[in-house]
Amino acid sequence: MALSASEKKHSESLLAQNGDTTQIFYMGKIEKVKHKVDKRVLIVTRWRVYCMKPSNGKLARSGHLLDLVELNSLLESDIELIFKSFRIYVPSCEDNYTIVNAVRKAFEMDFANVPTEVRYKLQVKYPDKLTPLDPALKQKCSVVDTYRSLCVYRNTEPRDDIIWDLENIHQARHDTRLKLSNFDQPLSQQDILALLETMSFSFFFTKLSLRGVRVDRDTWPLVMESIKHSRCITSIDIAGVGATALGIAQFASRLQENKAISLVSLNLKDNLLEDKGAIAIAGYLQHSAHPLTRLNLSNTGIGHKGIAAIAIALKTNQHLIKTLNTAILCNNKFGSEGSRALGEWLAMPVSLTHLDLSNTNLEVESVASAMSRGNPYSYRTVIFSGNSIEKEGANAIIQWLRIFGGVNRRDSSENPGSPTPGRPAIAYGESRATLSSNGKPHPPAFPRSYTTVSSTLSPLSSTPPLVLDISNTLLPIDSLKEALLLLRGTLITKVNNLCFFPGGQMLGGIGAKIKGVTKLDLSDNDLGDEGVTAVCNGFSGSSCLEHLILNSNFTSSRGKTQRAAAIDALIQLISSNCPLKSLEMVGGVKSALKTDIVPFLVALGTNTKLTNLDISGHGMGNKGVMALARAIQVNTTLTKLSWDENGTTYNGFVYFEVGMKRNTSLVTLAMPFQDIHQSMKMETGDKTITVVKLIEKYVQRNAVSKTTGESSRSPYKTSVTVPDVLPDEPKHPD
């Protein structure tokens, strides 16, 4: 029934008062029946259904489309809209199917992807009167429009910054990961709820990350509800949200209830699962028919009972034996019972490529021997660090390495195209190894304290290298030596059991025999001058070492003779036939070289191999910086340099700027912010800033010239050199 002019005016005023400026799908007069017949104006917009008194324009009823439970037209001309809190029934309405089709179309505009159990129930007498809906609405359904509608539903104001991110980051770049910590402003509980429901009610987002967002007991049920209704989520990351064992049990229950969700990745790290939560997750894993490939349960307080339940689930689920390739279980306490349960799983023909069991009180022998019996060739990263490895465990690792190496190793006499009979062909590649420290577990905040070995594969290879991390394990030194000598082809290892100088001596003795290692990290091993000398002398004859890390190793010296010998060995190493490209030797409070480093810096000037150098933390003062400035004037191969915490003052920065003026190769310079900060406290602080800006300008000039291919030689006179003696107040060049 058509509206009068005054009724239209009242309707427009009502919509304006409610802030509803969306498209109107229906506006007409009806006769509503409850206890008596009342005339009403029915308005269907994109978000809501309004029932208004036509005489005065007052709102009688209003309901969001998500609150619509049933939409019925079971008689000739009736229509019934049942909402969660009220009902509108019109026994006789000539527009009944017009209203039905209007509601259907409005709902599909923003909620085309809502699952069936959340949708209203539709019942009509004449289905042929239903207008076919555009199937493209599912693709046209905008995630931004869905978010706006859900904000209206939750009676919260849509945030402009969230809308901007959804439009310009997610939709424009097709970024389908919803990571709540990426939003700049803090999210309220209503904001989180609207975003989670947007994820559930659209087909856009495929990944959910709550990492970095603390989820309280009021918000957790909202997360559970979103998991219950999600259809497209393949990855869930709820690391460090403060979930308890009870909360994780609820989470596992929701996963089991939602048969449509197909998880590929699950990250629960840094939550307090304990054994109870782990057993709940095991229940989900045991019956999951979906191709989970990545599982992270690190630092979750799991004990031997919990890991035993997880291992049994992974062992009995044939889908996961074939699909799971990454299991991160570190920083838990498994003990011998849990280790044996893990061994029973790993003795199966698993498809694991990445296995992290670091810091788990592991019985390494049970696990490593099981790996040899199961599928020893699938692994690409195995981390045992932080567990005590005794002789039996070391022997089990060596045996597994021999089996793995039997597939991956080739002698130079072998035909590269001929695989071992009955085994997959894995190409011979280069590896790099890193060794580090003193047998004590390193805090997570200092990643350079453990060793890294990695590999560069032949272009013809399709198989990545192996990473074996046995750092902080107190591995017997003879076993360590045998493991290092097994580094062939694509093998990678991480170790840090060098036992100070004897370890350095051992490593130097076998340095030339390690043919595949391109990177060696000896950080924090307290090698001392004699140990560094042994390592450098040993690898001077290497034909493969490209990256050497000696951080915090100059900790002990028996006198100037030993220190000079260590510096000479470093000079010999960078001058030898060893293909060394990168050298890191960061100092510290107990391992600063001070001005003893000057001869090495002088030799750097004529070096044509190093491209990366880190000499931070040596307190070499302006004298050392002057030697460095001289070196970079003539060195043409060094592209990356770090030199902070060397006590550089304004004088030193001036001469480094002079050196940079003539340098053409440095394109990456880690600015020495610690020294800059200290220099700014002095009277020359303002001048220091001016010089630092000039240094940055020269680095940018070099970077641009590398990109464009143009010469980066400074327009200043090339006769400028660094003086032999630093004046008290150097005159800055114009």
VENCOR-V927155 format. One record per residue. N is the residue number from 1. RES is the residue in three letters. PHI is phi as a letter, one per 40 degrees, with the letter a starting at -180 (NA if undefined). PSI is psi in whole degrees, 0 to 359 (none if undefined). D_FIRST is the distance of its C-alpha to the first C-alpha in Angstrom with 2 decimals. Layout:
# VENCOR-V927155
n=[N;N]
res=[RES;RES]
phi=[PHI;PHI]
psi=[PSI;PSI]
d_first=[D_FIRST;D_FIRST]
This chain:
# VENCOR-V927155
n=[1;2;3;4;5;6;7;8;9;10;11;12;13;14;15;16;17;18;19;20;21;22;23;24;25;26;27;28;29;30;31;32;33;34;35;36;37;38;39;40;41;42;43;44;45;46;47;48;49;50;51;52;53;54;55;56;57;58;59;60;61;62;63;64;65;66;67;68;69;70;71;72;73;74;75;76;77;78;79;80;81;82;83;84;85;86;87;88;89;90;91;92;93;94;95;96;97;98;99;100;101;102;103;104;105;106;107;108;109;110;111;112;113;114;115;116;117;118;119;120;121;122;123;124;125;126;127;128;129;130;131;132;133;134;135;136;137;138;139;140;141;142;143;144;145;146;147;148;149;150;151;152;153;154;155;156;157;158;159;160;161;162;163;164;165;166;167;168;169;170;171;172;173;174;175;176;177;178;179;180;181;182;183;184;185;186;187;188;189;190;191;192;193;194;195;196;197;198;199;200;201;202;203;204;205;206;207;208;209;210;211;212;213;214;215;216;217;218;219;220;221;222;223;224;225;226;227;228;229;230;231;232;233;234;235;236;237;238;239;240;241;242;243;244;245;246;247;248;249;250;251;252;253;254;255;256;257;258;259;260;261;262;263;264;265;266;267;268;269;270;271;272;273;274;275;276;277;278;279;280;281;282;283;284;285;286;287;288;289;290;291;292;293;294;295;296;297;298;299;300;301;302;303;304;305;306;307;308;309;310;311;312;313;314;315;316;317;318;319;320;321;322;323;324;325;326;327;328;329;330;331;332;333;334;335;336;337;338;339;340;341;342;343;344;345;346;347;348;349;350;351;352;353;354;355;356;357;358;359;360;361;362;363;364;365;366;367;368;369;370;371;372;373;374;375;376;377;378;379;380;381;382;383;384;385;386;387;388;389;390;391;392;393;394;395;396;397;398;399;400;401;402;403;404;405;406;407;408;409;410;411;412;413;414;415;416;417;418;419;420;421;422;423;424;425;426;427;428;429;430;431;432;433;434;435;436;437;438;439;440;441;442;443;444;445;446;447;448;449;450;451;452;453;454;455;456;457;458;459;460;461;462;463;464;465;466;467;468;469;470;471;472;473;474;475;476;477;478;479;480;481;482;483;484;485;486;487;488;489;490;491;492;493;494;495;496;497;498;499;500;501;502;503;504;505;506;507;508;509;510;511;512;513;514;515;516;517;518;519;520;521;522;523;524;525;526;527;528;529;530;531;532;533;534;535;536;537;538;539;540;541;542;543;544;545;546;547;548;549;550;551;552;553;554;555;556;557;558;559;560;561;562;563;564;565;566;567;568;569;570;571;572;573;574;575;576;577;578;579;580;581;582;583;584;585;586;587;588;589;590;591;592;593;594;595;596;597;598;599;600;601;602;603;604;605;606;607;608;609;610;611;612;613;614;615;616;617;618;619;620;621;622;623;624;625;626;627;628;629;630;631;632;633;634;635;636;637;638;639;640;641;642;643;644;645;646;647;648;649;650;651;652;653;654;655;656;657;658;659;660;661;662;663;664;665;666;667;668;669;670;671;672;673;674;675;676;677;678;679;680;681;682;683;684;685;686;687;688;689;690;691;692;693;694;695;696;697;698;699;700;701;702;703;704;705;706;707;708;709;710;711;712;713;714;715;716;717;718;719;720;721;722;723;724;725;726;727;728;729;730;731;732;733;734]
res=[MET;ALA;LEU;SER;ALA;SER;GLU;LYS;LYS;HIS;SER;GLU;SER;LEU;LEU;ALA;GLN;ASN;GLY;ASP;THR;THR;GLN;ILE;PHE;TYR;MET;GLY;LYS;ILE;GLU;LYS;VAL;LYS;HIS;LYS;VAL;ASP;LYS;ARG;VAL;LEU;ILE;VAL;THR;ARG;TRP;ARG;VAL;TYR;CYS;MET;LYS;PRO;SER;ASN;GLY;LYS;LEU;ALA;ARG;SER;GLY;HIS;LEU;LEU;ASP;LEU;VAL;GLU;LEU;ASN;SER;LEU;LEU;GLU;SER;ASP;ILE;GLU;LEU;ILE;PHE;LYS;SER;PHE;ARG;ILE;TYR;VAL;PRO;SER;CYS;GLU;ASP;ASN;TYR;THR;ILE;VAL;ASN;ALA;VAL;ARG;LYS;ALA;PHE;GLU;MET;ASP;PHE;ALA;ASN;VAL;PRO;THR;GLU;VAL;ARG;TYR;LYS;LEU;GLN;VAL;LYS;TYR;PRO;ASP;LYS;LEU;THR;PRO;LEU;ASP;PRO;ALA;LEU;LYS;GLN;LYS;CYS;SER;VAL;VAL;ASP;THR;TYR;ARG;SER;LEU;CYS;VAL;TYR;ARG;ASN;THR;GLU;PRO;ARG;ASP;ASP;ILE;ILE;TRP;ASP;LEU;GLU;ASN;ILE;HIS;GLN;ALA;ARG;HIS;ASP;THR;ARG;LEU;LYS;LEU;SER;ASN;PHE;ASP;GLN;PRO;LEU;SER;GLN;GLN;ASP;ILE;LEU;ALA;LEU;LEU;GLU;THR;MET;SER;PHE;SER;PHE;PHE;PHE;THR;LYS;LEU;SER;LEU;ARG;GLY;VAL;ARG;VAL;ASP;ARG;ASP;THR;TRP;PRO;LEU;VAL;MET;GLU;SER;ILE;LYS;HIS;SER;ARG;CYS;ILE;THR;SER;ILE;ASP;ILE;ALA;GLY;VAL;GLY;ALA;THR;ALA;LEU;GLY;ILE;ALA;GLN;PHE;ALA;SER;ARG;LEU;GLN;GLU;ASN;LYS;ALA;ILE;SER;LEU;VAL;SER;LEU;ASN;LEU;LYS;ASP;ASN;LEU;LEU;GLU;ASP;LYS;GLY;ALA;ILE;ALA;ILE;ALA;GLY;TYR;LEU;GLN;HIS;SER;ALA;HIS;PRO;LEU;THR;ARG;LEU;ASN;LEU;SER;ASN;THR;GLY;ILE;GLY;HIS;LYS;GLY;ILE;ALA;ALA;ILE;ALA;ILE;ALA;LEU;LYS;THR;ASN;GLN;HIS;LEU;ILE;LYS;THR;LEU;ASN;THR;ALA;ILE;LEU;CYS;ASN;ASN;LYS;PHE;GLY;SER;GLU;GLY;SER;ARG;ALA;LEU;GLY;GLU;TRP;LEU;ALA;MET;PRO;VAL;SER;LEU;THR;HIS;LEU;ASP;LEU;SER;ASN;THR;ASN;LEU;GLU;VAL;GLU;SER;VAL;ALA;SER;ALA;MET;SER;ARG;GLY;ASN;PRO;TYR;SER;TYR;ARG;THR;VAL;ILE;PHE;SER;GLY;ASN;SER;ILE;GLU;LYS;GLU;GLY;ALA;ASN;ALA;ILE;ILE;GLN;TRP;LEU;ARG;ILE;PHE;GLY;GLY;VAL;ASN;ARG;ARG;ASP;SER;SER;GLU;ASN;PRO;GLY;SER;PRO;THR;PRO;GLY;ARG;PRO;ALA;ILE;ALA;TYR;GLY;GLU;SER;ARG;ALA;THR;LEU;SER;SER;ASN;GLY;LYS;PRO;HIS;PRO;PRO;ALA;PHE;PRO;ARG;SER;TYR;THR;THR;VAL;SER;SER;THR;LEU;SER;PRO;LEU;SER;SER;THR;PRO;PRO;LEU;VAL;LEU;ASP;ILE;SER;ASN;THR;LEU;LEU;PRO;ILE;ASP;SER;LEU;LYS;GLU;ALA;LEU;LEU;LEU;LEU;ARG;GLY;THR;LEU;ILE;THR;LYS;VAL;ASN;ASN;LEU;CYS;PHE;PHE;PRO;GLY;GLY;GLN;MET;LEU;GLY;GLY;ILE;GLY;ALA;LYS;ILE;LYS;GLY;VAL;THR;LYS;LEU;ASP;LEU;SER;ASP;ASN;ASP;LEU;GLY;ASP;GLU;GLY;VAL;THR;ALA;VAL;CYS;ASN;GLY;PHE;SER;GLY;SER;SER;CYS;LEU;GLU;HIS;LEU;ILE;LEU;ASN;SER;ASN;PHE;THR;SER;SER;ARG;GLY;LYS;THR;GLN;ARG;ALA;ALA;ALA;ILE;ASP;ALA;LEU;ILE;GLN;LEU;ILE;SER;SER;ASN;CYS;PRO;LEU;LYS;SER;LEU;GLU;MET;VAL;GLY;GLY;VAL;LYS;SER;ALA;LEU;LYS;THR;ASP;ILE;VAL;PRO;PHE;LEU;VAL;ALA;LEU;GLY;THR;ASN;THR;LYS;LEU;THR;ASN;LEU;ASP;ILE;SER;GLY;HIS;GLY;MET;GLY;ASN;LYS;GLY;VAL;MET;ALA;LEU;ALA;ARG;ALA;ILE;GLN;VAL;ASN;THR;THR;LEU;THR;LYS;LEU;SER;TRP;ASP;GLU;ASN;GLY;THR;THR;TYR;ASN;GLY;PHE;VAL;TYR;PHE;GLU;VAL;GLY;MET;LYS;ARG;ASN;THR;SER;LEU;VAL;THR;LEU;ALA;MET;PRO;PHE;GLN;ASP;ILE;HIS;GLN;SER;MET;LYS;MET;GLU;THR;GLY;ASP;LYS;THR;ILE;THR;VAL;VAL;LYS;LEU;ILE;GLU;LYS;TYR;VAL;GLN;ARG;ASN;ALA;VAL;SER;LYS;THR;THR;GLY;GLU;SER;SER;ARG;SER;PRO;TYR;LYS;THR;SER;VAL;THR;VAL;PRO;ASP;VAL;LEU;PRO;ASP;GLU;PRO;LYS;HIS;PRO;ASP]
phi=[NA;c;c;c;c;c;c;c;c;c;c;c;c;c;c;c;c;c;g;c;b;c;c;c;c;a;a;a;c;b;b;c;b;b;c;a;c;b;c;b;b;b;b;b;b;c;b;b;b;b;b;b;c;c;c;b;g;c;c;c;a;a;a;c;c;c;c;c;c;b;b;b;a;c;b;c;b;c;a;b;b;b;c;c;b;a;b;b;b;b;c;a;a;c;c;d;c;c;c;d;c;c;c;d;c;c;c;c;d;b;b;c;b;c;c;d;c;c;c;c;c;b;b;b;c;b;c;c;c;c;c;d;c;c;c;c;c;c;c;c;c;c;c;c;c;c;c;c;c;c;c;c;c;c;f;b;c;c;c;c;c;c;c;c;c;c;c;c;b;c;c;c;b;f;c;c;c;c;b;c;c;c;c;c;c;d;c;c;c;c;c;c;c;c;c;c;c;c;c;c;c;b;c;c;c;b;b;b;b;b;d;g;b;c;b;c;c;c;c;d;d;c;c;c;c;c;c;c;b;c;b;b;c;b;b;b;b;b;c;g;c;g;c;b;d;c;c;c;c;c;c;c;c;c;c;c;c;c;c;c;c;b;c;b;b;b;b;b;d;g;b;c;c;f;c;c;c;c;c;c;c;c;c;c;c;c;b;c;b;b;c;c;b;b;b;b;b;c;f;b;g;c;b;c;c;c;c;c;c;c;c;c;c;c;c;c;c;c;c;c;d;c;b;c;b;b;b;b;b;c;f;b;b;c;g;c;c;c;c;c;c;c;c;c;c;c;c;c;c;c;b;c;b;b;b;b;b;c;f;b;f;c;c;c;d;c;c;c;c;c;c;c;c;c;b;c;c;c;c;b;a;b;b;b;d;g;b;c;b;c;c;c;c;c;c;c;c;c;c;c;c;c;c;c;c;c;c;c;c;b;c;c;c;c;c;d;c;b;c;c;d;g;b;c;c;b;c;c;b;c;b;b;b;b;b;a;g;b;g;b;d;c;c;d;c;b;c;c;c;b;c;b;b;b;b;b;c;c;d;c;c;b;b;c;c;c;b;b;b;b;c;f;b;f;d;d;c;c;c;c;c;c;c;c;c;c;c;b;f;c;c;b;a;b;b;a;b;c;f;f;d;d;c;c;c;c;c;c;c;b;d;c;c;c;c;b;c;b;b;b;b;b;d;f;c;f;c;g;c;c;c;c;c;c;c;c;c;c;c;c;c;c;b;b;c;b;b;b;b;b;d;f;b;c;c;a;a;c;i;c;c;c;c;c;c;c;c;c;c;c;c;c;c;c;b;c;c;c;c;c;b;b;b;b;a;c;c;a;d;b;b;c;c;f;c;c;c;d;d;c;c;c;c;c;d;b;c;b;b;c;b;b;a;b;b;c;g;b;f;c;g;c;c;c;c;c;c;c;c;c;c;c;c;b;c;b;b;c;b;b;a;b;a;c;f;b;g;c;b;d;d;c;c;c;c;c;c;c;c;c;d;b;c;b;b;c;b;b;b;c;c;c;c;c;c;c;c;c;c;c;c;c;c;c;d;c;c;d;c;c;c;c;c;c;c;c;c;c;c;c;c;c;c;c;c;c;c;c;g;c;c;b;d;c;c;c;c;c;c;c;b;c;c;c;b;c;c;c;b;c;c;c;c;c]
psi=[131;155;150;171;318;324;322;320;317;320;315;321;320;315;320;319;328;4;25;98;19;178;139;123;335;141;114;171;137;167;101;141;125;269;337;169;125;139;135;159;123;128;127;114;187;334;327;166;126;142;112;145;123;335;320;359;13;145;125;310;153;134;140;149;334;342;359;122;315;145;109;147;83;349;189;315;18;166;140;126;113;115;175;330;357;172;138;121;127;109;333;115;118;343;21;316;336;318;317;312;327;316;316;313;319;318;318;337;321;342;38;335;10;134;158;321;344;340;160;157;127;126;122;155;324;86;334;346;356;128;128;133;147;117;341;352;329;324;328;344;107;137;331;316;321;318;315;315;322;328;319;317;321;6;44;150;128;134;132;322;324;317;320;315;317;322;313;340;310;301;313;322;2;45;106;14;121;103;107;332;351;343;135;315;151;145;131;172;321;323;314;317;316;320;319;321;326;319;317;324;11;161;15;305;135;350;136;128;119;11;132;359;119;121;113;179;339;330;331;316;330;321;317;320;322;323;324;324;353;144;336;356;125;348;129;124;104;41;133;35;1;21;143;177;321;317;320;325;319;319;314;323;318;321;320;326;324;93;342;336;133;87;134;328;135;120;113;16;155;29;157;75;314;189;324;312;322;321;323;316;323;323;320;315;322;329;4;134;14;156;66;127;339;128;124;111;30;144;53;11;24;133;196;327;317;315;331;318;318;314;320;318;316;330;322;339;106;332;314;332;326;331;327;118;349;121;113;107;18;166;44;181;98;322;188;322;313;324;320;322;318;320;321;325;314;344;351;165;65;165;23;135;334;119;116;110;28;145;53;14;49;144;92;325;317;320;311;320;325;323;324;326;332;247;82;347;353;337;141;336;121;125;114;5;149;3;142;121;110;187;318;317;320;318;322;321;315;319;317;320;323;318;314;316;335;334;320;343;140;138;156;339;346;152;119;341;2;107;162;133;132;3;155;146;127;124;156;127;180;150;162;138;151;135;141;152;214;21;1;139;138;146;147;338;352;75;336;355;345;171;155;133;128;178;151;123;156;144;336;352;142;4;125;164;168;137;118;115;109;38;152;43;356;37;132;140;329;324;323;317;317;321;319;323;344;358;91;153;242;10;141;141;158;121;159;55;47;349;47;223;317;323;319;321;318;315;319;327;331;4;314;344;344;101;343;355;123;342;132;118;114;28;142;37;0;44;330;176;318;321;318;320;315;317;312;318;321;321;0;334;10;147;6;340;122;339;119;131;119;30;136;49;346;60;344;142;137;1;180;330;315;322;317;324;322;317;319;321;322;315;318;321;313;348;351;187;358;129;46;127;336;131;122;122;67;136;199;189;319;2;32;134;341;224;355;343;348;315;324;318;325;317;334;331;324;4;139;18;314;133;343;132;131;111;35;154;22;356;39;351;187;333;316;321;324;318;321;318;319;318;315;344;325;343;133;6;336;121;342;133;135;133;35;170;49;13;31;130;190;316;314;319;325;314;331;323;322;319;318;331;326;355;144;356;329;117;347;112;114;106;135;76;326;314;322;317;315;322;329;342;346;176;335;20;314;321;325;316;319;316;318;321;323;319;314;322;320;323;316;322;315;319;318;319;327;324;317;341;5;160;137;11;132;146;352;161;136;358;355;128;169;128;158;330;133;125;163;318;87;145;122;132;149;none]
d_first=[0.00;3.82;6.66;9.78;13.10;14.44;11.74;12.32;15.96;15.95;14.43;17.12;19.70;19.00;19.48;22.56;24.00;23.82;25.34;22.67;22.87;22.11;19.73;15.96;14.75;11.10;9.04;5.51;4.97;6.87;9.70;12.88;16.11;19.56;21.85;19.17;15.45;14.03;10.72;10.53;9.27;10.18;12.20;14.45;17.47;20.75;22.32;20.06;16.92;15.87;14.28;14.21;14.44;12.27;15.19;17.91;16.71;18.97;18.78;18.47;19.11;19.92;21.56;23.28;22.72;26.40;25.83;23.35;25.40;23.24;20.04;19.63;17.75;20.57;19.00;17.09;13.51;14.24;14.37;16.98;18.04;21.58;23.18;26.84;26.36;23.07;20.46;16.71;15.91;12.77;14.31;11.51;8.56;7.98;7.79;10.96;13.36;11.52;11.72;15.26;16.40;15.20;17.26;20.10;20.43;20.32;22.98;25.15;25.32;27.64;28.63;29.31;32.78;32.09;34.15;32.68;33.74;31.72;28.48;25.70;26.00;23.51;23.25;21.09;21.74;21.25;22.86;22.81;19.07;19.94;20.32;23.98;24.64;27.11;30.45;31.64;29.35;32.22;34.50;32.05;31.21;33.02;35.18;34.43;30.65;31.28;33.60;31.15;28.43;31.08;32.23;28.76;28.83;32.29;31.45;34.23;34.47;34.93;38.48;39.20;42.56;41.09;38.43;41.28;43.38;40.64;39.93;43.50;45.67;43.75;41.30;43.43;46.61;45.06;46.75;45.38;47.41;45.65;48.54;47.53;50.83;50.17;47.70;49.64;48.19;48.41;45.48;44.01;43.04;39.34;40.25;42.17;39.39;36.82;39.34;40.31;36.74;36.23;39.25;38.03;34.50;35.59;38.07;39.76;42.43;45.33;47.76;47.51;50.22;50.48;54.10;55.07;52.18;53.21;50.73;50.90;50.17;46.61;45.80;47.56;44.90;42.34;44.70;45.04;41.29;41.01;43.91;42.25;39.14;40.84;41.11;42.84;45.47;48.99;50.90;50.90;53.19;53.27;56.84;57.99;54.82;56.78;55.64;57.79;58.89;56.14;53.46;54.86;54.87;51.12;50.68;52.67;50.61;47.35;49.01;50.02;46.56;44.86;46.17;44.19;45.92;48.93;51.28;53.94;55.17;55.40;57.01;57.69;60.75;61.73;59.86;61.71;61.19;64.60;65.48;62.52;59.93;61.99;62.09;58.28;57.96;60.58;58.39;55.62;58.15;59.85;56.75;54.94;54.49;53.45;55.83;56.71;59.18;59.71;60.34;61.39;62.60;65.10;66.10;64.12;66.91;67.23;70.47;72.30;70.01;66.84;68.28;69.74;66.29;64.89;67.83;67.47;63.76;64.54;67.43;65.57;62.38;63.38;60.35;61.44;65.06;63.93;61.29;62.35;64.37;64.28;65.22;65.80;67.29;69.55;70.40;70.29;73.19;73.81;77.51;79.53;77.24;74.12;76.17;77.29;73.71;72.76;75.77;74.62;71.31;73.02;75.49;72.60;71.85;69.31;67.65;68.10;68.83;68.50;69.91;70.33;72.43;73.90;74.90;74.22;77.68;77.88;80.66;80.84;83.23;80.75;77.98;80.07;81.97;78.69;77.41;80.51;79.87;76.15;74.92;77.21;76.14;72.41;72.83;72.43;72.33;74.10;74.52;77.09;77.75;78.48;79.91;83.63;85.00;88.40;90.72;88.99;85.59;87.11;88.76;85.45;83.80;86.75;86.58;82.86;83.57;86.28;83.94;81.23;83.83;85.16;81.95;81.33;84.88;86.84;90.36;90.99;92.97;90.02;88.06;84.66;82.97;84.44;82.60;84.38;84.55;81.87;80.05;77.31;78.55;78.00;79.30;81.89;80.51;81.62;80.92;81.13;82.10;81.78;84.00;83.69;85.04;87.01;85.76;83.37;79.58;77.97;75.01;71.78;71.64;74.66;73.83;76.87;79.16;78.74;79.74;77.84;79.00;76.88;77.46;76.99;76.66;78.12;75.62;76.15;75.23;71.93;72.84;72.42;75.35;76.02;75.68;77.84;77.78;80.71;80.84;82.03;83.39;87.12;87.72;91.49;92.82;94.42;91.11;89.40;91.93;91.40;87.61;88.00;90.32;87.71;85.39;85.37;82.83;79.35;80.33;79.09;80.24;79.95;82.98;84.60;87.70;90.39;92.57;93.44;96.42;97.35;93.85;94.11;97.49;96.14;93.23;95.51;97.81;95.17;93.16;94.63;94.10;90.33;89.33;85.54;84.72;83.27;82.03;84.03;82.86;85.65;83.86;85.22;88.14;90.79;92.91;95.02;97.07;99.05;95.98;94.26;97.49;97.67;94.07;94.42;97.75;96.43;93.43;95.33;96.20;92.65;91.13;87.51;86.77;84.25;82.81;84.95;83.77;86.50;84.55;86.44;89.58;92.26;92.76;96.49;99.51;103.20;104.13;103.85;105.32;102.52;99.82;101.39;101.60;97.90;97.03;99.42;97.77;94.36;95.82;97.46;94.18;92.21;95.17;95.82;94.47;91.74;88.40;87.06;84.04;82.67;84.63;83.20;85.69;83.89;86.27;85.85;87.75;90.31;90.18;90.36;92.82;93.13;95.44;96.82;93.91;95.29;97.42;94.42;92.41;95.31;95.30;91.57;92.32;93.88;91.62;89.69;87.75;85.71;82.15;80.94;82.93;82.06;84.87;82.91;84.48;88.16;88.98;91.02;90.75;91.14;94.17;92.10;89.30;91.92;93.08;89.48;88.96;92.09;90.87;87.44;89.05;90.72;88.63;86.30;84.70;83.23;79.45;78.33;80.11;79.60;82.19;80.77;82.75;86.02;86.81;86.09;86.40;85.92;89.17;88.08;84.69;86.50;88.68;85.90;84.01;87.12;87.20;83.52;84.16;86.34;84.44;82.35;81.19;79.48;75.72;74.72;76.27;75.29;75.79;78.20;75.88;78.21;81.11;78.96;77.77;81.36;82.57;79.96;81.50;84.71;85.64;84.83;81.23;79.68;82.04;81.10;77.43;78.53;80.68;78.03;75.55;78.19;78.69;74.95;75.00;77.83;76.05;72.94;75.24;76.74;73.36;72.18;75.43;75.04;71.62;72.64;76.17;77.69;80.76;80.13;83.64;83.57;84.52;86.97;90.66;91.50;94.70;92.87;94.05;93.91;97.09;99.26;99.18;96.16;96.87;95.87;93.49;92.58;91.66;88.23;88.29;86.38]
